[in-house]
Amino acid sequence: MAILAFFIIHWYTSLFFQSVFHHRYAAHNTFTMTKTWERLFYIGCFITQGSSYISAYTYGLMHRLHHAHTDKPEDPHSPHNEPNPFAMMWLTRNSYFNIYIGKKVVEEKYKKNLPDWKAFDKIAHSGFARLFWIGIYVFIYALLVTAWWQWILLPVTITMGSFQGVIVNWWAHKFGYENFAMANTSKNILPIDLVFWGEAYHNNHHKHPTKPNNASKWFEWDMGFQAMRLLHLCRIIKIR
């Protein structure tokens, strides 16, 4: 079915940019790239995330706060604070926008080496841009849907980035296995992560937050790191 193919492509391309660019590059600086490539990645985020586009600068700040205050009241997205996944999704949304508009003041120590393209964010983050992408998604679904139930995927397509984020941040602090004893609830979701670009290894990541490869055990496989290795070989990025 064509709509499922579109959904799967959208899932993996959107998650690639959130995992590799937002998470590993912006938040953790696990690799470097030129300013030109950084801006091309910004554009890639806009194209793949569409109506759920998020600022790399704001995401980086929010995620650094998550690591600094994991499972504490200051944590911007933890099921320890909000056990309902949909309520946690709304809490994360509010935390993100409060940081984006400057309502929440974040200490300077968290702002080091964050990518920032304010002019682009102003356009890509606008309500007009979000409505534009929603219109495109509705058009694509109208063109490709062959059964009524396929329309159920549309809300996920519209909120793709947020949906992927809440799955990892809620699930990986509720269920899974642990390789490392931590003073938080972080867990690994899948032993072989072909679904979340390596983001399923949340316990490993909390133990070694700046390590490019989230996999730790011999059977774990980090799809995002393999993509980074390819980009490194192509001299697009330089892994630290």
C-alpha positions as CSV (number, residue, x, y, z in Angstrom):
1,M,0.0,0.0,0.0
2,A,1.4,3.3,-1.1
3,I,0.3,5.2,2.0
4,L,2.1,2.8,4.3
5,A,5.3,3.2,2.2
6,F,5.0,7.0,2.6
7,F,4.5,6.6,6.3
8,I,7.5,4.4,6.8
9,I,9.7,6.7,4.7
10,H,8.5,9.7,6.7
11,W,9.1,7.8,10.0
12,Y,12.7,7.0,9.2
13,T,13.8,10.2,7.6
14,S,12.2,12.3,10.3
15,L,13.7,10.2,13.0
16,F,17.1,10.3,11.4
17,F,17.3,14.1,11.7
18,Q,15.9,14.1,15.2
19,S,18.3,11.3,16.4
20,V,21.5,12.4,14.5
21,F,21.1,16.2,14.1
22,H,19.0,17.2,17.1
23,H,20.1,14.7,19.7
24,R,23.7,13.7,18.9
25,Y,24.9,16.8,17.2
26,A,23.0,19.7,18.9
27,A,22.5,18.3,22.4
28,H,25.7,16.2,22.8
29,N,28.2,17.5,20.2
30,T,29.3,14.0,19.3
31,F,30.5,15.1,15.9
32,T,31.3,18.3,14.1
33,M,30.4,19.6,10.6
34,T,30.8,22.7,8.6
35,K,28.4,25.6,8.8
36,T,27.2,24.8,5.3
37,W,26.4,21.2,6.2
38,E,24.8,22.3,9.4
39,R,22.4,24.5,7.5
40,L,21.6,21.8,5.0
41,F,20.7,19.6,8.0
42,Y,18.4,22.3,9.2
43,I,16.6,22.3,5.8
44,G,16.5,18.5,6.0
45,C,14.8,18.7,9.3
46,F,12.2,21.1,7.9
47,I,11.5,18.8,4.9
48,T,11.2,15.6,6.9
49,Q,9.6,16.9,10.2
50,G,7.3,19.3,8.4
51,S,4.4,20.3,10.7
52,S,6.3,18.9,13.7
53,Y,9.5,20.8,13.0
54,I,11.5,21.6,16.2
55,S,14.4,24.0,16.7
56,A,17.7,22.3,17.1
57,Y,18.8,25.0,19.5
58,T,15.7,24.6,21.7
59,Y,15.8,20.8,21.5
60,G,19.4,20.8,22.6
61,L,18.7,23.0,25.6
62,M,15.7,20.9,26.6
63,H,17.6,17.6,26.3
64,R,20.5,18.9,28.3
65,L,18.1,19.8,31.1
66,H,16.7,16.3,30.8
67,H,20.2,14.8,31.5
68,A,20.9,17.3,34.3
69,H,17.6,16.7,36.1
70,T,16.5,13.2,35.0
71,D,13.3,12.1,36.8
72,K,13.4,15.2,39.0
73,P,10.7,17.9,39.0
74,E,13.0,20.0,36.7
75,D,13.1,17.3,34.1
76,P,11.2,18.6,31.0
77,H,10.0,15.2,29.9
78,S,9.9,12.3,32.4
79,P,7.1,9.8,33.1
80,H,8.3,10.0,36.7
81,N,6.6,13.5,36.7
82,E,3.7,12.7,34.4
83,P,3.0,8.9,34.1
84,N,0.3,9.3,31.4
85,P,2.1,9.3,28.0
86,F,-0.3,11.9,26.4
87,A,-0.1,14.2,29.4
88,M,3.7,13.8,29.3
89,M,3.6,14.7,25.6
90,W,1.7,17.9,26.5
91,L,4.2,18.6,29.3
92,T,7.1,18.2,26.9
93,R,5.4,20.5,24.4
94,N,4.9,23.2,27.0
95,S,8.5,22.8,28.3
96,Y,9.8,23.1,24.7
97,F,7.7,26.2,23.8
98,N,8.6,27.9,27.1
99,I,12.3,27.6,26.3
100,Y,11.7,28.6,22.6
101,I,9.9,31.8,23.4
102,G,12.3,32.6,26.4
103,K,9.6,32.2,29.1
104,K,11.8,29.7,30.8
105,V,15.3,31.1,31.6
106,V,18.0,28.5,31.1
107,E,21.5,28.8,32.6
108,E,24.3,29.8,30.3
109,K,26.2,26.6,31.0
110,Y,23.7,24.6,29.0
111,K,24.0,26.8,25.9
112,K,27.6,25.9,24.9
113,N,28.1,24.9,21.3
114,L,24.4,24.8,20.3
115,P,23.5,25.2,16.6
116,D,21.4,28.3,16.1
117,W,19.8,29.7,12.9
118,K,17.2,32.1,14.2
119,A,16.1,33.4,10.8
120,F,15.4,29.9,9.5
121,D,13.6,28.9,12.7
122,K,11.4,31.9,12.5
123,I,10.1,30.6,9.1
124,A,10.1,26.9,9.7
125,H,8.6,27.2,13.2
126,S,5.8,29.5,12.2
127,G,2.1,28.5,12.3
128,F,1.9,29.2,8.6
129,A,4.6,26.6,7.8
130,R,2.8,24.1,10.0
131,L,-0.5,24.6,8.3
132,F,1.3,24.4,4.9
133,W,2.7,21.0,5.8
134,I,-0.6,19.7,7.2
135,G,-2.2,20.7,3.9
136,I,0.4,18.7,2.0
137,Y,-0.1,15.7,4.2
138,V,-3.9,15.8,3.8
139,F,-3.4,16.0,0.0
140,I,-1.0,13.0,0.0
141,Y,-3.4,10.9,2.1
142,A,-6.3,11.8,-0.2
143,L,-4.2,10.7,-3.1
144,L,-2.9,7.5,-1.7
145,V,-5.4,6.2,0.9
146,T,-7.3,3.1,-0.2
147,A,-9.2,2.2,3.0
148,W,-10.8,4.4,5.7
149,W,-8.6,3.0,8.5
150,Q,-5.5,4.4,6.8
151,W,-6.6,7.9,7.8
152,I,-5.8,6.9,11.4
153,L,-2.1,7.4,10.5
154,L,-2.7,11.0,9.5
155,P,-2.5,12.4,13.1
156,V,0.8,10.6,13.6
157,T,2.1,12.0,10.4
158,I,1.2,15.5,11.5
159,T,2.8,15.1,14.9
160,M,5.6,12.8,13.8
161,G,8.5,14.4,15.7
162,S,6.5,14.8,18.9
163,F,5.1,11.3,18.6
164,Q,8.5,9.7,18.2
165,G,9.9,11.7,21.1
166,V,7.2,10.7,23.5
167,I,7.6,7.0,22.6
168,V,11.3,7.0,23.5
169,N,11.1,9.3,26.5
170,W,8.1,7.6,28.0
171,W,8.7,4.0,27.1
172,A,12.4,4.1,27.8
173,H,11.8,5.3,31.4
174,K,9.0,2.8,32.1
175,F,9.8,-0.6,30.4
176,G,12.9,-2.4,29.2
177,Y,16.2,-3.8,30.4
178,E,19.2,-2.2,32.0
179,N,22.9,-2.7,31.2
180,F,24.0,-0.2,33.8
181,A,22.7,0.6,37.3
182,M,21.7,4.3,37.3
183,A,20.2,6.7,39.7
184,N,17.3,7.2,37.3
185,T,14.7,5.1,35.5
186,S,16.4,5.0,32.1
187,K,16.1,1.6,30.3
188,N,16.9,0.1,26.9
189,I,13.7,-0.7,24.9
190,L,14.9,-3.1,22.2
191,P,18.0,-5.4,22.1
192,I,18.3,-4.8,18.3
193,D,17.0,-1.3,17.5
194,L,15.8,-1.1,13.9
195,V,12.9,1.2,14.8
196,F,14.3,4.2,16.7
197,W,17.7,4.8,15.1
198,G,19.5,3.6,18.2
199,E,17.5,5.9,20.6
200,A,16.0,2.7,22.2
201,Y,19.3,2.3,24.1
202,H,18.3,4.9,26.6
203,N,20.0,3.3,29.6
204,N,23.3,3.0,27.7
205,H,22.9,6.6,26.6
206,H,22.3,7.9,30.1
207,K,25.5,6.1,31.3
208,H,27.6,7.5,28.4
209,P,25.7,10.6,27.1
210,T,28.5,11.8,24.8
211,K,29.4,8.4,23.3
212,P,28.5,8.5,19.5
213,N,27.4,4.8,19.6
214,N,24.5,4.1,21.9
215,A,25.0,0.3,21.6
216,S,26.9,-1.4,24.4
217,K,26.4,-5.1,24.4
218,W,27.5,-7.4,21.5
219,F,23.9,-8.0,20.3
220,E,22.9,-4.3,20.3
221,W,23.0,-2.4,17.0
222,D,22.7,1.4,16.7
223,M,21.3,2.3,13.3
224,G,22.0,6.0,13.9
225,F,25.7,5.4,14.6
226,Q,26.0,3.4,11.5
227,A,24.5,6.3,9.5
228,M,27.0,8.6,11.3
229,R,29.9,6.4,10.3
230,L,28.8,6.6,6.6
231,L,28.5,10.4,6.9
232,H,32.0,10.4,8.5
233,L,33.5,8.4,5.6
234,C,31.9,10.8,3.2
235,R,33.5,13.7,5.1
236,I,30.2,15.3,5.7
237,I,30.7,15.1,9.5
238,K,33.7,14.3,11.8
239,I,32.9,12.0,14.7
240,R,34.7,13.1,17.8
